[in-house]
Amino acid sequence: MGVYCRYFVTDARDVSLADIATALKNIDRRFVVEGLDEGEDATHPLYFNWQLYGNLETYRPGKGPFEEEVNDFIELLTESSAKGKGKAIEGLKRARCTVRVQLLYAGRGLTATFQGLQPLWSWLIENREGMLQADELGFYEGKNVLVMEEEYQ
């Protein structure tokens, strides 16, 4: 299964893999998103400095695991006693797209991999309204913690 980070986009503006690839390349030319010609429904290897950091995907309603993931998180949060769950549930219900990265951290460590992809999370937060969910960490809106994972797992 692996460890995933998801950015649930609530912004009216769409975000494509091409948008993300261009933004990352503009931030640092060592970022490479492969397979853009395969379309939005494919899994795209995400490299930094020739090292594979993750598999990048985007999902929209009716495609891939979009509804299943959103509904599973809503169910987990609804059953929790977390204080910030209302805002997280609201964000999930408003989600129009999910940018999902399976973190591949062999030989580097999970924390280093997550931090190495900080330009991606920062670009999404600065350019599209939404919320970040990171397995083993929780839900974030910008730099604000909404719900820690231990509050809903």
N, C-alpha and C positions, 0 to 999 in steps of 0.2 A: 504494500500500500504506500508507504513512504510518508514523509512530512511535507505538508502543503502550506502555502500562504495564498490567500485569496484577497483580491480587492473587489468589493462589491460596489460597482459604479451606479450611483443614483442620479448622476448628472444627465441633463437632457441631451448633451452632446455625446455621440457615440465615441468609442475608442477602438481602434483596429490594431492588429498586430503590426501593420506598416507604421502606424503612428508611434507605437512603442519602440519599434526598431530604429526609426529615425531619431526619436528623442534620445534614446540611449547612445546612439552613434554620435549625436551632437554633444552629449555630455562627456563621453570618453570613447574614442575610436576603437578601443580594445573590446567593446561590447559587440557581439555578433549574434543575431537571431537567424537561424538557418531555416530553410524550407518555406519562405514566405510565398513562393509560387504554388505551394500545395493548398493554399486557402486557409480561411479562418477556422475550419473544423478540424484541422490536423494538430498534432503535437509538434512543437518547434523547439529544438535544442537551443539553449541560451548559454552562450560562452562569454567569459571575460578573460582576456589575456591568454587565449587558447586553452583555457580550462573550462570544462563543462560544469556549470553552476546549477542548471535546472532544466526542466521541460516546461515551456510556456504554452498556455492555451487560453483562448477566450471562449466564453459561452454566453448565449442569450436565451431568453425564454423559448422553449420548444427544441432546443439543441443540447446535445450532450447531457451532462448531469446537472444542468442549471436548477431545475425545479426540485430535484431530489436533494441536492445540497442545501438549498435555501430552506426547504421544508424541514429537513433534519435539524438544522441549526435553530430554526424557530421553535421546534418541539423541545430541544434540549434547553434552550433559554427559558421557555415558558414554564418548564418544570423546575427551574432553579430559583433560588432566593436572591440572586445577584441584584444589587441596587441599580446598576446601569443597564439591566436587561431590556427595559422598555425602549430605550433609544436604539439599542442594537436590533431588536425585533423590528422596529419601525424602518431602520435602514435596510434590513433584509427584504421587507415587504415592498420597498420602493426600488429595489435593485433592478437595473435594466440590462446589466452585463456583469459577468464575472471574469476577471483576469486572474488566472490560477497558475501558480508555479509549483511544480514538484521539486523540492530542494534536493540536489544531489551533492552530498557533502563528504563522500569517502576521501580520506586522506587530508581533509581540510577542517572538518568539524562543522557541526550545525550552526553554531554562533558565527563563525567566520564566514560561512556561506550566506547566512541571512544578512550580515553586515556588508558583505561584498555586493549584494543586490540592493543596497540602500538607495542608490540612484534611481532604481525602478520605483521603489515605494515612494520616494520623495517626489518624483515626477508625477506619479498618479495623484498623490495627495494635493500637489500644487496645481494640477491642471484638470482634474475631474473630481466633482463631489462624490463622496462615497466613504467607505469604511474598510479598514484592513482587518483581516482575520488571519492569525498565525497559529497553526497547530502548536500545542505545548505552551502557548503564551496567552492568547485571547483575542478580544475585539478592541480595535482602536479607531478613534475618529481624529484624524490628524495625529498629534502627539499625545492626545488624551486617551487614557485607558477607560473603556466602557465596561468591560467584563473580563476578568481574568479566567483562564481556562479552568482552573480548579473550582471555580464557582458554578460551572455548568457540566462538568464531567463527572 
